[in-house]
Amino acid sequence: MEAAGAYGARKAGSVRFDPVAFFTHPRTILRLLSWVFSIVVFSCIVNEGYINIGSERLLCVFNNNADACNYVVTVGVACFLGSVCFLVLDVYFPSMSNIKDRKRAVMLDLIFSGLASFLWFVGFCFLANQWQATSPDELPLAQGADAARATIAFSFFSILTWAVLTLSALRRFLTGSNTNLFTWQHLEPAPSHARATPYPIPNGATIITTNPYQAPPFTETLDPQKLTQQRPAAPAF
């Protein structure tokens, strides 16, 4: 469960950075897994994703389609760099004192994670289709077959990790928005155009106040007859 505070983090300076708690946090574990999966995917393509059949020209192992290999390498490198950047941002995030900066960071995480999950889904479908269309004659001695299968498998795993990261970022964003709304409703001063509330007093007059909880001033009605009766008589000499 997220710690109390704006967008899933405590107030800036309230706690010190704890490496053990940080690296055992589920979000950090998912980012590290995404980082590792990205390395595996583009490493398989770069090392064994291209084959040479009777010429100096290298062909992609996925149905000789260079677009498939280029797409996976591009997405893998982008997600590798994104994972590193968001790991650094997670370390710096609790020290952000400006709530707007936290909101921008969470929105950036939400957008990038959602886009990465979608791109990996497209890549998985694309690679699976091209691998199914690949003829065994195009891969002498099953050259690059293991790398192709590993690429497809870790592309699928990347869909899961980035999808969970997207849900985590969405949860933080919604929680932060609700917290801000609650704070605004309870801490903002009353607007200047608030409707005046009449408050009756015993002598028949009415005072106007914009604060319904403000007590009326002490008033007392003086009766002229009581003043006459209570006036002391003049001394007789």
C-alpha positions, 0 to 999 in steps of 0.5 A: 500500500502506498505511503500517505502523501501527495501522489504516493509519497510522503512530504519532502524531507520527512523520511530519508532514502532507504535503499533496502525499502526502495529496491524491494518496492514492487514498482522498483522490481517491475522497473528492473524486470522491464530493464532486464527484458529490454536488454534480453530482447535487443541483445538477442536480435543484435547477436543472433537475429541476423543470418547470412545465407550464401552472401555477405548480406545479413537477413533478419531471422523473422521471415527475412523481414528487416522491419521486424528486427529494426522495430524490436531493437528500437523499442528495446533500446527505448524501454531500456533507457526509459527504465533507467530514467524512471528508476532515477526519477523514483529515487528523486521523487520523494524529495520533490516539494512542489506538488505540480512537479510530482503531478508531471512526473506521475503523468509522464510515467503513466504516458510512457508506461502505457505507450511502452506496453502498447508497443510491446504488444504490437511487437509481440504480435508482429514477431509471432506472425513473422516467425510463423511465416518463416520457412525452415529452409530459410534457417539452415541448421535452425540458425537463430531459432533460439534467439527468435523464440527468446525475443518473442517470449521476453516481448510478451513478458515486457507487455505484462511488466509495463502494463502493471507499471501503467496501472500503478502510475494510474493509481498514483495519479488518481490518488493524488488528484483526490488528495488535492481535491480534499485539501482544497475543500478544507483549507481554502478560505471562504470566497469573497462573494459568499452570500451574507447570512442574517443573524437575529438579535433580541432587540429586533435588529439584524446583523449581517455576517459572512461567517455563519459560525460567528457569535453575535455581539452582546446586546442589551435593550435599555427600557427608559422606564427602568432608567427613571425608576432606578434614578436616585432621588436628590437629597433634601436639605 
